[in-house]
Structure formats: structure tokens, C-alpha cells
Amino acid sequence: MAMDLDNNKMVMFPNSKKVEGDNLPDYKGEGMYEGVKFEVGLWKNVSKAGSQYLGGKLSAPFQGGAGTGSGAGAQSSTISDAPPPY
């Protein structure tokens, strides 16, 4: 099932492929900023002072195949059920 993604919003889901000790994000999702779609990965972290926080990474949408993401040219506003490739 695909979800409509509103401009300047994002949606995150727990990463079902996460295994304790790996480098995969704890949460993954997609966002739309000013009409440009991007992927988001969030990791649970603990600061040196002991405070818990989420750190993240934004990237161009995965396009499949041997090429790279399409970058700023991505204009789609629908989220697919296919998991991002993290």
C-alpha cells in the first residue's frame, strides 16, 4: 500500500531488518521538502552526558539498479512499501 506524502512532512517506521549490533538505522522512512522527495534513516544514540537522542541521515531516493539516486530531480509524492536500501 502506498501513502500520500504531504509537502514539508516525513514519515518514519521501525526498521524491521535491524539486527542488534549492525549499522542499519533503527528507523527508516521518507520525506518531502519543497517538492523534493528524500529518504531518512534515524539511529538511537546516547550522548556522553547520558542523554538519549536520535541522529539521522538524509539521502536521495533509491532508484534501484546499478545507478545512484536521482537527487533533487525526484518529484514523486507517494511512499512505496518497498523498504529503503539501508
N, C-alpha and C positions, 0 to 999 in steps of 0.2 A: 504494500500500500504506500502510495506517495502522499506527502504532506505539502501543502502550500506554505511557503516561507515568506513572511512579510518583510518588507524593506527595513533595514536597520534593526533586525532581530536575529537571534540564533536559537538553536535547539540542541541540547546535549543529552546523551544516553550513556548509561554504564557500558563499558566495553566488555562484551561477552567473551572476547578472545583473550582477555587479560589473564596472565598466569603470574602468581607470586614470584617476584624476583626478576621478571623480564622488563624490557624498556618500553613496552606498549603503554599508551595513555590509559588512565583509569576511566576517563570519559571521552567520548568522541561525538562529533556532530558536525553541523553545517550552519553557516550564517550568510546573511545578505547585508551588504553595506553599500548604500548609494547605487543599487542595481547590480553590484558585482558579487557573485557567489564565492564563498571560500569554505575550506574545511577547518575544523578546530579540534585540537587534542588538548586535554587537561590532565595534569598529573597532581596527585595528592602529595604535599610536601610538608615538612616541619622545619621551621626556622631555627637558627642557633639558640634563640631565646625560648624555644619550645612551643611557639605558636603554630597552629596548623593553617595552611593556606593552599590554594590551587594555583599552579603555574601552568601557562599554556603556550601553544604554538598555533599560528595561523598559516595556512598554505593554500596554494591554488588547487582547485578541484582536480581529483584524479580522473584521467581520461581513458585509462586502460591502455593496453599495448605497450610498445617499447618507448613511446614518446613521453613527454612530460605534460603537466597540466597546462591549460590554456591561459592561465594568468588573468589579467584584467579584462580580457575579452569575454569571459564567461558571464552570460546574462540570464541563465535559467533561474526560475523562481520555484522549482519543485525539488523536494528532497526525495531521493530514491531510497529503497530499502537495502540496497547493496551497501555493505559496510565499507568505510574508507580504508585504504590500504595501509594502515599503521599496524 
